[in-house]
Amino acid sequence: MAKMVIIGGSFGGLTAAFELKRLLGNKADVTLLCDVDKFVFVPSLPWLSMGWRTPEEITLPLEKMMTPKGIKFINEEATHVDADKSTVNTKTRAIPYDYLVIASGPALGFSSVPGFGPEGGHTECIFTLEQAMRANKAWNRFLEKPGPVVVGAVQGVSCFGPAYEYVFEVDTELRRRKLRHKTPITFVTSEPYIGHFGIGGLKTSRRIMEDEFASREIRLITNQSVEEFTPDEVRLKDGTKLAFNLAMFAPPMAGVKAVFHIGNPKGFIPVDSNYRHIKYKNIFSVGVAIAIAPPEQTPVPTGVPKTGYMTEHMAKYAAESIASEVLGKSLPQTEPVGALCIMDMGHTAALMKAYPVLPPRKTAELKEGKRFRWAKLAFEKYYLWKISRGLTNLP
Ligand SMILES: Cc1cc2nc3c(=O)[nH]c(=O)nc-3n(C[C@H](O)[C@H](O)[C@H](O)COP(=O)(O)OP(=O)(O)OC[C@H]3O[C@@H](n4cnc5c(N)ncnc54)[C@H](O)[C@@H]3O)c2cc1C
């Protein structure tokens, strides 16, 4: 029986684990290692920060999902991958593997800017469950003392979507509460232009987003780096100072510590078209953990986002590739992954499709409409239903 270890219990790790078990049955001894005991439906974290969701509504217990499928769950942090010995270490044990799937997502780089981040800094973040819960408390305090809001993405960010969603949701909610006239909002981004999203834009995304920010009277500052965050000001590299009562900024990402040494200079894992490590042939990696080169150099550094849809597809390809090798079949031919996601905008939403993710593309689409918001609400319920039953073979 081939011993498979998966690091990470989110979109990539769960999909890989369920697919390996589905494709290989009792030919695979699958262990999922995760530092937290819950699956978090990350796309709903902005809603949680606004008080539109509770943690219970968007999380699932990992052990309860794994055991019925015959997958072993270890709730521990991987501290080091010894790629030469094919072993994953935790504080309590060394776990040997025949195949390893790294789906450990990102380490968040708050140390990149002084005063940045919720822990020891002055800005909120919505990238983890704990951060979003904290951001919700900050939001409730802010509602008692409304004032200027600054939202954005610092230099080096790759995942811009949550900052866009957050600023539109804040704007929508403040209008609902008839507080918008007391709360000037500024959006600061490292993107060369609004709607770039780290993917070189998407069709008319620049025009659509410029109109959207203008119609909501949100001030835009693009192509900018942040010098420092103080308790009540964002200081930009060009000397601009923006006072705030509430600030939420997306951080840059890097690979997590346990796998950093087998990654590129940022710790992201270099993989081939089957999501196999380019040097270590029994290591695969998917999702945010992998290295993807940006489509172009931007004046202020930006990276390429890796969305949930992309991550699931990568995990399916990786599982299929491992299963083929175990069964003595030839490796599957893979296609570049595309992106399909819905960006919430508070009272409306935008459907974004890009295939492949980076230009030149075969298909590209960006459409706005209330119906996409309904689709996003429905997708959350569908995905939680699907993953709680391990039905990763469904679309
Ligand atoms: C706020 C927000 C909103 C988003 N909205 C959307 C959206 O609407 N649509 C969309 O398609 N994508 C969205 N994304 C992107 C999407 O969430 C990611 O693509 C997806 O979460 C990537 O999955 P992953 O498995 O690669 O990594 P992650 O989701 O980051 O999961 C990594 C897992 O590994 C675990 N882990 C980390 N280090 C270790 C370790 N050393 N040992 C053990 N376990 C470890 C973590 O606890 C976690 O379980 C959003 C992202 C954010 C932050």
PDBQT file of the ligand as one rigid body, heavy atoms in Angstrom, charges set to zero:
ROOT
HETATM    1  C1  LIG A 401     -10.315  36.290   2.125  1.00  0.00    +0.000 C 
HETATM    2  C2  LIG A 401     -10.179  35.426   0.918  1.00  0.00    +0.000 A 
HETATM    3  C3  LIG A 401     -11.251  35.301   0.048  1.00  0.00    +0.000 A 
HETATM    4  C4  LIG A 401     -11.126  34.489  -1.089  1.00  0.00    +0.000 A 
HETATM    5  N1  LIG A 401     -12.188  34.363  -1.934  1.00  0.00    +0.000 NA
HETATM    6  C5  LIG A 401     -12.109  33.515  -2.991  1.00  0.00    +0.000 A 
HETATM    7  C6  LIG A 401     -13.225  33.337  -3.861  1.00  0.00    +0.000 A 
HETATM    8  O1  LIG A 401     -14.266  33.977  -3.701  1.00  0.00    +0.000 OA
HETATM    9  N2  LIG A 401     -13.103  32.446  -4.875  1.00  0.00    +0.000 N 
HETATM   10  C7  LIG A 401     -11.945  31.730  -5.083  1.00  0.00    +0.000 A 
HETATM   11  O2  LIG A 401     -11.889  30.915  -6.010  1.00  0.00    +0.000 OA
HETATM   12  N3  LIG A 401     -10.869  31.884  -4.286  1.00  0.00    +0.000 NA
HETATM   13  C8  LIG A 401     -10.934  32.760  -3.248  1.00  0.00    +0.000 A 
HETATM   14  N4  LIG A 401      -9.851  32.927  -2.425  1.00  0.00    +0.000 N 
HETATM   15  C9  LIG A 401      -8.657  32.103  -2.664  1.00  0.00    +0.000 C 
HETATM   16  C10 LIG A 401      -8.839  30.735  -2.015  1.00  0.00    +0.000 C 
HETATM   17  O3  LIG A 401      -9.252  30.881  -0.692  1.00  0.00    +0.000 OA
HETATM   18  C11 LIG A 401      -7.524  29.978  -2.111  1.00  0.00    +0.000 C 
HETATM   19  O4  LIG A 401      -7.277  29.736  -3.465  1.00  0.00    +0.000 OA
HETATM   20  C12 LIG A 401      -7.580  28.648  -1.390  1.00  0.00    +0.000 C 
HETATM   21  O5  LIG A 401      -7.878  28.818  -0.028  1.00  0.00    +0.000 OA
HETATM   22  C13 LIG A 401      -6.252  27.942  -1.580  1.00  0.00    +0.000 C 
HETATM   23  O6  LIG A 401      -6.320  26.696  -0.997  1.00  0.00    +0.000 OA
HETATM   24  P1  LIG A 401      -5.007  25.935  -0.498  1.00  0.00    +0.000 P 
HETATM   25  O7  LIG A 401      -5.466  24.591  -0.087  1.00  0.00    +0.000 OA
HETATM   26  O8  LIG A 401      -3.947  26.062  -1.524  1.00  0.00    +0.000 OA
HETATM   27  O9  LIG A 401      -4.459  26.795   0.740  1.00  0.00    +0.000 OA
HETATM   28  P2  LIG A 401      -5.147  27.366   2.048  1.00  0.00    +0.000 P 
HETATM   29  O10 LIG A 401      -6.615  27.552   1.886  1.00  0.00    +0.000 OA
HETATM   30  O11 LIG A 401      -4.343  28.539   2.455  1.00  0.00    +0.000 OA
HETATM   31  O12 LIG A 401      -4.954  26.212   3.115  1.00  0.00    +0.000 OA
HETATM   32  C14 LIG A 401      -3.722  25.818   3.621  1.00  0.00    +0.000 C 
HETATM   33  C15 LIG A 401      -3.952  24.772   4.677  1.00  0.00    +0.000 C 
HETATM   34  O13 LIG A 401      -2.721  24.281   5.158  1.00  0.00    +0.000 OA
HETATM   35  C16 LIG A 401      -2.676  24.346   6.575  1.00  0.00    +0.000 C 
HETATM   36  N5  LIG A 401      -1.258  24.494   6.934  1.00  0.00    +0.000 N 
HETATM   37  C17 LIG A 401      -0.445  25.545   6.680  1.00  0.00    +0.000 A 
HETATM   38  N6  LIG A 401       0.790  25.290   7.116  1.00  0.00    +0.000 NA
HETATM   39  C18 LIG A 401       0.768  24.052   7.661  1.00  0.00    +0.000 A 
HETATM   40  C19 LIG A 401       1.753  23.244   8.272  1.00  0.00    +0.000 A 
HETATM   41  N7  LIG A 401       3.022  23.640   8.418  1.00  0.00    +0.000 N 
HETATM   42  N8  LIG A 401       1.376  22.019   8.737  1.00  0.00    +0.000 NA
HETATM   43  C20 LIG A 401       0.103  21.597   8.607  1.00  0.00    +0.000 A 
HETATM   44  N9  LIG A 401      -0.861  22.323   8.030  1.00  0.00    +0.000 NA
HETATM   45  C21 LIG A 401      -0.533  23.537   7.552  1.00  0.00    +0.000 A 
HETATM   46  C22 LIG A 401      -3.566  25.524   6.891  1.00  0.00    +0.000 C 
HETATM   47  O14 LIG A 401      -4.048  25.518   8.213  1.00  0.00    +0.000 OA
HETATM   48  C23 LIG A 401      -4.692  25.291   5.892  1.00  0.00    +0.000 C 
HETATM   49  O15 LIG A 401      -5.577  24.301   6.340  1.00  0.00    +0.000 OA
HETATM   50  C24 LIG A 401      -9.927  33.787  -1.323  1.00  0.00    +0.000 A 
HETATM   51  C25 LIG A 401      -8.840  33.933  -0.458  1.00  0.00    +0.000 A 
HETATM   52  C26 LIG A 401      -8.959  34.764   0.655  1.00  0.00    +0.000 A 
HETATM   53  C27 LIG A 401      -7.783  34.898   1.592  1.00  0.00    +0.000 C 
ENDROOT
TORSDOF 0
